[in-house]
Amino acid sequence: FGLVTMVRDLKDELKHLEASSPDQAQTSELALVLSYMIGIDNLMYTLIQVLMGDSFHAITRPILHYISWSWLYFYSYIAVAVFVLMNLVTAIIVDNALSTSRLDEDMEVKQKEAGKA
């Protein structure tokens, strides 16, 4: 939802700049930032780049100049994505530990049974 709103607002701002402003640098910067968010492939690459912190501010600062609330979206995205990834890693570690524990128990039971016979 947030990205749809941001892209719509950025497109509106770009149309306004192209119609009224002779400043080509600002218009080209906005067009470049908008190109990061148009298309699912560009959008996913941009969100991964934001999540990894790779040139995070090079993407968000120009957007923040035009959309003041965009920081809220990006920081919320990072917080939720990191939380999900950490839970996933924790679940994998716990699952491996439980599997190893079960195997150890089975081996111990087999050794006790072999010792009784």
C-alpha positions as CSV (number, residue, x, y, z in Angstrom):
1,F,0.0,0.0,0.0
2,G,2.7,2.4,0.9
3,L,4.7,1.9,-2.2
4,V,1.7,2.3,-4.4
5,T,1.0,5.7,-2.8
6,M,4.6,6.7,-3.0
7,V,4.9,5.8,-6.7
8,R,1.7,7.7,-7.5
9,D,2.9,10.8,-5.6
10,L,6.3,10.6,-7.3
11,K,4.7,10.3,-10.7
12,D,2.5,13.3,-9.9
13,E,5.5,15.3,-8.8
14,L,7.4,14.4,-11.9
15,K,4.6,15.5,-14.1
16,H,4.4,18.8,-12.2
17,L,8.2,19.3,-12.5
18,E,8.2,18.6,-16.2
19,A,5.4,21.0,-16.8
20,S,6.6,23.9,-14.6
21,S,10.3,23.6,-13.8
22,P,13.2,24.3,-16.1
23,D,15.6,22.5,-13.7
24,Q,16.6,19.4,-15.6
25,A,18.8,18.1,-12.8
26,Q,15.9,17.8,-10.4
27,T,13.6,16.3,-13.0
28,S,16.2,13.7,-14.0
29,E,16.9,12.8,-10.3
30,L,13.2,12.3,-9.7
31,A,12.9,10.2,-12.9
32,L,15.8,8.0,-11.7
33,V,14.3,7.5,-8.3
34,L,11.0,6.6,-9.9
35,S,12.7,4.1,-12.1
36,Y,13.8,2.2,-9.0
37,M,10.2,1.6,-8.1
38,I,8.5,0.9,-11.4
39,G,8.1,-2.7,-12.3
40,I,8.2,-5.7,-9.9
41,D,11.8,-6.6,-10.8
42,N,13.1,-3.1,-10.1
43,L,11.0,-2.8,-7.0
44,M,12.2,-6.1,-5.5
45,Y,15.8,-5.2,-6.2
46,T,15.3,-1.8,-4.5
47,L,13.7,-3.4,-1.5
48,I,16.5,-5.9,-1.1
49,Q,19.0,-3.1,-1.5
50,V,17.2,-1.2,1.3
51,L,17.0,-4.2,3.5
52,M,20.7,-5.0,3.1
53,G,21.6,-1.3,3.7
54,D,23.4,-1.1,0.3
55,S,23.3,2.6,-0.6
56,F,20.1,2.9,1.4
57,H,20.2,6.6,1.7
58,A,21.0,7.2,-1.9
59,I,17.5,5.8,-2.6
60,T,15.6,7.2,0.4
61,R,16.9,10.7,0.6
62,P,15.6,11.8,-2.8
63,I,12.3,10.2,-2.0
64,L,12.2,11.9,1.4
65,H,12.6,15.2,-0.4
66,Y,9.3,14.7,-2.2
67,I,7.4,12.5,0.2
68,S,8.0,13.4,3.8
69,W,6.4,10.3,5.3
70,S,8.4,7.8,3.2
71,W,10.9,7.3,6.0
72,L,8.1,5.7,8.0
73,Y,7.5,3.1,5.2
74,F,11.2,2.2,4.8
75,Y,12.0,1.9,8.5
76,S,8.9,-0.2,9.1
77,Y,9.8,-2.4,6.2
78,I,13.3,-2.9,7.6
79,A,12.0,-3.6,11.1
80,V,9.5,-6.2,9.9
81,A,11.8,-7.9,7.4
82,V,14.6,-8.2,9.9
83,F,12.2,-9.6,12.5
84,V,10.9,-12.2,10.0
85,L,14.4,-13.2,8.8
86,M,15.7,-13.5,12.4
87,N,12.7,-15.7,13.3
88,L,13.3,-17.9,10.3
89,V,17.0,-18.3,11.2
90,T,16.0,-19.1,14.8
91,A,13.4,-21.7,13.6
92,I,16.0,-23.4,11.5
93,I,18.5,-23.6,14.3
94,V,15.9,-24.9,16.8
95,D,14.7,-27.5,14.3
96,N,18.2,-28.7,13.7
97,A,18.8,-28.9,17.5
98,L,15.6,-30.9,18.0
99,S,16.5,-33.3,15.1
100,T,19.9,-33.9,16.6
101,S,18.5,-34.5,20.0
102,R,16.0,-37.1,18.7
103,L,18.8,-38.9,16.8
104,D,21.0,-38.9,20.0
105,E,18.1,-40.3,22.0
106,D,17.5,-43.0,19.4
107,M,21.2,-44.0,19.4
108,E,21.3,-44.1,23.2
109,V,18.2,-46.3,23.3
110,K,19.7,-48.7,20.7
111,Q,23.0,-48.8,22.7
112,K,21.2,-49.7,25.9
113,E,19.2,-52.4,24.2
114,A,22.3,-53.8,22.6
115,G,24.0,-53.8,26.0
116,K,21.2,-55.7,27.7
117,A,21.2,-58.5,25.0
